[in-house]
């Protein structure tokens, strides 16, 4: 199999085309479909393991029915925990994953700011299924510790609505936000 990558320097290295010769086109992004609206994400292939992992989990329906289970008001929203499918497990939301972890893919020039999509983790090399989307213009304090694997291209209004909405004591949004599906973009 031959892989051809086409990067755009103008787009900050974000993938513009990935072609697997002899196979259907590789997804270049996703649409995160929630009960509040859609968030379009274009992949950043500087974190290929995170991108592959996210695609694999989305293809299997892993994220379907999960919730945005954590909000740091005005800063970011977080989802991807399979335990968040179950209201009776609310006390452990944020602790679930796919049953494996993988290494960080951080780069010295990474800037975590508005629209960045990155893997959430509990320390070095603990990426799994949880991810966060940044609403704040700049979260430099987070730079160098999270694998950035995408950027929001449409739907920041939905991210802002969630990030600026009321939350409970543990950061769970007062208004339930459910990821109903993640659609791959070819």
C-alpha positions as CSV (number, residue, x, y, z in Angstrom):
1,X,0.0,0.0,0.0
2,X,1.3,3.5,-0.9
3,X,0.4,6.4,1.3
4,X,0.5,9.9,-0.2
5,X,0.2,12.9,2.2
6,X,-0.4,16.4,1.0
7,X,0.1,19.1,3.6
8,X,-0.6,22.8,3.3
9,X,2.0,25.0,4.8
10,X,-0.6,27.8,4.8
11,X,-2.9,25.7,7.0
12,X,-0.3,25.1,9.6
13,X,0.5,21.6,8.6
14,X,-3.1,20.4,8.8
15,X,-3.7,17.6,6.4
16,X,-5.3,18.6,3.2
17,X,-5.3,15.2,1.5
18,X,-4.4,11.7,2.5
19,X,-4.7,9.0,-0.2
20,X,-4.2,5.3,0.3
21,X,-3.6,4.1,-3.2
22,X,-5.7,1.1,-3.9
23,X,-8.2,1.8,-1.1
24,X,-11.1,4.2,-0.5
25,X,-10.0,7.7,0.6
26,X,-8.8,8.0,4.2
27,X,-10.9,10.3,6.4
28,X,-9.6,13.8,6.6
29,X,-11.8,14.8,9.5
30,X,-15.1,14.1,11.3
31,X,-18.4,15.7,12.1
32,X,-19.2,15.3,15.8
33,X,-22.9,15.2,15.9
34,X,-24.5,16.2,19.3
35,X,-28.0,16.9,20.5
36,X,-27.0,20.6,20.4
37,X,-25.5,20.7,16.9
38,X,-22.6,19.6,14.8
39,X,-18.9,20.3,15.2
40,X,-16.6,19.7,12.2
41,X,-13.0,18.8,12.8
42,X,-10.1,18.5,10.4
43,X,-7.4,16.1,11.4
44,X,-3.8,17.2,12.1
45,X,-1.6,14.3,11.0
46,X,1.3,15.4,13.1
47,X,-0.3,13.0,15.6
48,X,-1.0,10.0,13.4
49,X,-1.6,7.6,16.2
50,X,-4.2,9.8,17.8
51,X,-5.9,10.3,14.4
52,X,-5.9,6.5,13.7
53,X,-7.2,5.8,17.2
54,X,-10.0,8.4,16.9
55,X,-11.0,7.1,13.4
56,X,-11.1,3.5,14.7
57,X,-13.2,4.3,17.7
58,X,-15.6,6.4,15.6
59,X,-16.0,3.7,13.0
60,X,-17.0,1.2,15.6
61,X,-19.6,3.5,17.2
62,X,-17.6,3.7,20.4
63,X,-18.5,7.4,20.9
64,X,-22.2,7.1,20.1
65,X,-24.2,7.9,23.1
66,X,-21.3,9.3,25.2
67,X,-21.7,12.7,26.8
68,X,-19.6,15.8,27.1
69,X,-18.9,15.0,30.7
70,X,-16.6,17.8,31.7
71,X,-16.6,21.5,31.1
72,X,-14.1,24.1,32.3
73,X,-16.2,27.1,31.8
74,X,-14.9,29.4,29.1
75,X,-11.9,27.1,28.5
76,X,-12.7,23.7,27.1
77,X,-15.2,20.9,26.8
78,X,-14.3,17.2,27.2
79,X,-15.9,14.0,26.0
80,X,-15.1,10.4,24.9
81,X,-15.6,8.5,28.1
82,X,-17.7,5.4,27.5
83,X,-18.8,5.4,31.2
84,X,-20.7,8.6,30.4
85,X,-23.3,6.6,28.5
86,X,-24.7,5.5,31.9
87,X,-26.3,8.0,34.2
88,X,-25.9,5.7,37.2
89,X,-22.1,5.8,36.7
90,X,-22.0,9.7,36.9
91,X,-19.6,9.5,39.9
92,X,-16.9,7.9,37.7
93,X,-17.4,9.8,34.5
94,X,-14.0,10.9,33.3
95,X,-12.3,7.7,34.3
96,X,-13.3,5.4,31.4
97,X,-11.5,4.6,28.2
98,X,-11.1,2.0,25.5
99,X,-9.1,-0.5,27.6
100,X,-5.7,0.5,26.3
101,X,-3.4,3.6,26.2
102,X,-0.9,5.0,23.7
103,X,2.0,7.3,23.7
104,X,1.9,11.1,23.5
105,X,2.6,12.9,20.2
106,X,3.6,16.4,21.3
107,X,5.6,18.8,19.3
108,X,7.7,21.8,20.5
109,X,5.7,24.2,18.4
110,X,2.2,23.0,19.6
111,X,-0.1,25.9,20.6
112,X,-3.2,24.9,22.5
113,X,-5.8,27.6,21.6
114,X,-9.3,28.1,20.4
115,X,-10.5,25.3,18.1
116,X,-7.8,22.8,19.0
117,X,-8.9,19.2,19.5
118,X,-6.5,17.1,21.6
119,X,-6.4,13.8,23.5
120,X,-7.2,14.1,27.2
121,X,-4.9,12.2,29.5
122,X,-4.0,11.5,33.1
123,X,-0.3,11.9,32.6
124,X,2.4,11.0,30.2
125,X,1.5,8.4,27.5
126,X,-2.0,7.7,28.8
127,X,-4.1,8.7,25.8
128,X,-7.2,6.5,25.2
129,X,-10.6,7.7,24.0
130,X,-11.2,11.0,25.8
131,X,-10.6,14.2,24.0
132,X,-11.1,17.9,24.6
133,X,-12.0,20.9,22.4
134,X,-10.6,24.3,23.4
135,X,-12.9,27.4,23.5
136,X,-10.4,29.8,25.1
137,X,-8.1,31.8,22.8
138,X,-5.0,30.5,24.4
139,X,-4.2,27.8,27.0
140,X,-0.5,28.0,26.9
141,X,-0.3,26.3,30.3
142,X,-1.4,23.1,28.5
143,X,1.2,23.2,25.8
144,X,3.6,20.3,25.4
145,X,1.5,17.8,27.3
146,X,-1.4,16.9,25.0
147,X,-1.5,15.3,21.6
148,X,-3.2,17.7,19.2
149,X,-5.0,15.8,16.5
150,X,-7.4,18.2,15.0
151,X,-8.9,21.7,14.7
152,X,-12.5,22.8,14.5
153,X,-13.5,24.1,11.1
154,X,-17.2,24.7,11.8
155,X,-19.4,24.5,14.8
156,X,-17.4,26.7,17.3
157,X,-20.7,28.3,18.2
158,X,-21.8,24.9,19.5
159,X,-18.5,24.5,21.5
160,X,-19.0,28.0,22.9
161,X,-22.6,27.3,23.9
162,X,-21.4,24.2,25.8
163,X,-18.2,25.8,27.2
164,X,-20.1,28.9,28.5
165,X,-23.2,27.1,29.8
166,X,-23.9,26.4,33.4
167,X,-22.1,23.4,35.1
168,X,-22.5,21.5,38.3
169,X,-19.9,21.3,41.0
170,X,-17.9,18.5,39.2
171,X,-17.9,20.3,35.8
172,X,-20.8,18.3,34.3
173,X,-22.8,20.5,32.0
174,X,-26.3,21.4,33.5
175,X,-27.8,20.8,30.0
176,X,-27.1,17.3,28.9
177,X,-24.8,17.1,25.8
178,X,-24.8,13.8,24.1
179,X,-22.6,12.7,21.2
180,X,-25.1,10.9,19.0
181,X,-22.7,10.0,16.3
182,X,-19.3,10.8,14.8
183,X,-19.4,10.9,11.0
184,X,-16.1,10.4,9.1
185,X,-15.4,12.9,6.3
186,X,-13.6,11.5,3.3
